[in-house]
Amino acid sequence: MKLVRYNLSKSSTERLGIQLEDGILEMDRLADHLNCPIPLTMRKLLKDHDKGIEQLMAVLDRAKELHFDMSQYLLSESDFRYLPVIGDPEKILCVGLNYVDHVKATGADVPVNPVFFNKFPNALAAHKQVIPLPVISQKVDYEAELVIMIGDYANSVSESEAKKAVLGYTVGNDISERQYQFQSSQWMIGKTFDFFGPVGPALVTKDEIEDVNNLSIHTKRNNELVQNSSTSNMIFSVERIVSEASQYMTLKPGDLIFTGTPSGVIVEQKDPDWLKSKDLLEVTIDQIGTLCNQMI
């Protein structure tokens, strides 16, 4: 299931829909017409995601059984605005140096354990949201990343148990201001400028993806391919990352984990062409979707 947080163009109320090939299915209106209960927001879904997904599936099955004209419940992109897949995560963790080609290109040492840092919720942005370059920015870069959303509490879990804690996956762009990232040994200030963590467009539940550790991932900048890799090239798998993080802190429903970027980022270039106003970034991960953002 591909879950989308959105609001209607003339409303600020958060809604939870399902992404189909032809648009976003307006689940709250459909469920209301069928007199069926569903979770109306992502946070409500996270309170009991198994039950919530069952309820959403029951609405789809009932509508099919009654031969509902589903086109009457589809929203075109002119009708709504995407929201980040979660609006209020307690934690946004990120893993650095998780692709060997990127590690080699930057001259760093290959890590023996996941390298964690963080962003804060102010960095969240949505699919198709414009992202302002900070006034003080000098060296802004893109980073295509697979992003994990946690669905269940996890503390000190093993790698074999880690997948149970995952609700699903989305596309992320770990936008980074390199001048400030490397100003100290702590990367945080270069990573968490406002809107420097776009995610979306949808959260794809884990049952939809056969092997999350073998998905193509690439970035286009102004329609030019600049990153092209696969999650199979990650040093640390999804299971290892979740397990490792859970040794240090309790992971909670709604927490996001960015899993690292492959080579092709600007900081690797001999003559870096940093991001500029009007640059369009498109990050695509197979089976999950394409996240688009324009810098301003």
Secondary structure, DSSP 8 states (H G I E B T S, - for coil): -EEEEEEETT----EEEEEETTEEE-HHHHHHHHT-----SHHHHHHTHHHHHHHHHHHHHHHHHTT--GGGGEE-TTSEEE--S-S--S-EEEEES-BHHHHHHHT----SS-EEEEE-GGGEE-TT--B---TT-S-EE--EEEEEEE-S-BSS--HHHHGGGEEEEEEEE--EEHHHHTTSS--GGGT-STT-EEEEEEEEEGGG-S-TTS-EEEEEETTEEEEEEEGGGBSS-HHHHHHHHHHHS-B-TT-EEE----S--GGG-SS-----TT-EEEEEETTTEEEEEEB-
